Amino acid sequence: MFRIILILFILTSYPVQAYMGPGMAGGLIATTIGIVVAIFAALFGILYFPIKRFLKNKKQKKTNEKE
């Protein structure tokens, strides 16, 4: 019985007396985009230099083998 009451309580929605203006929505969108960009920039910064060094070493090995 408790589970049924809990499920009904969770599934029912009540009208709220709140207003989220366009400024708040714009800030939320900008924050979300900023977090996603920061995560990708961090991953790029962590992975870029080791990959660059690996490719540079691979290229140098090819030139040394040809000589």
C-alpha distance (Angstrom), angle and dihedral (degrees) to the residues before:
residue distance angle dihedral
M1 . . .
F2 3.79 . .
R3 3.80 90.9 .
I4 3.79 92.3 52.5
I5 3.79 91.8 50.6
L6 3.79 91.2 46.5
I7 3.81 92.5 50.0
L8 3.80 92.2 47.6
F9 3.79 90.5 47.9
I10 3.80 91.3 51.6
L11 3.81 95.2 44.9
T12 3.79 97.4 47.8
S13 3.75 116.4 87.1
Y14 3.75 126.7 -151.6
P15 3.79 125.6 -157.1
V16 3.76 112.5 -107.8
Q17 3.75 126.5 -150.4
A18 3.78 97.7 -134.5
Y19 3.77 133.7 116.0
M20 3.77 126.0 -151.6
G21 3.76 107.4 -165.6
P22 3.77 128.0 -153.7
G23 3.81 91.5 -97.0
M24 3.77 91.7 58.9
A25 3.80 92.5 47.3
G26 3.80 91.4 48.7
G27 3.78 90.9 50.6
L28 3.78 91.1 49.6
I29 3.80 91.8 50.9
A30 3.81 92.2 46.7
T31 3.80 91.5 49.1
T32 3.80 92.4 49.6
I33 3.79 92.6 48.9
G34 3.81 90.4 46.0
I35 3.80 92.6 53.3
V36 3.81 92.5 48.4
V37 3.82 92.1 48.0
A38 3.81 91.0 47.8
I39 3.81 91.3 52.7
F40 3.80 92.3 50.0
A41 3.82 91.7 45.3
A42 3.81 90.3 51.9
L43 3.81 91.8 49.9
F44 3.79 91.0 47.2
G45 3.80 91.5 48.8
I46 3.78 92.3 49.6
L47 3.81 95.8 46.0
Y48 3.82 102.7 34.7
F49 3.79 101.8 73.8
P50 3.83 98.3 45.2
I51 3.80 90.6 48.8
K52 3.80 91.1 46.2
R53 3.80 91.3 50.2
F54 3.83 91.4 47.4
L55 3.81 92.3 51.7
K56 3.81 91.6 45.7
N57 3.81 91.6 51.3
K58 3.80 90.5 46.7
K59 3.81 90.7 51.9
Q60 3.81 92.0 48.5
K61 3.82 90.9 50.9
K62 3.81 90.5 53.4
T63 3.81 92.1 51.0
N64 3.82 91.2 46.9
E65 3.80 91.6 50.8
K66 3.82 92.0 52.3
E67 3.81 92.8 53.2
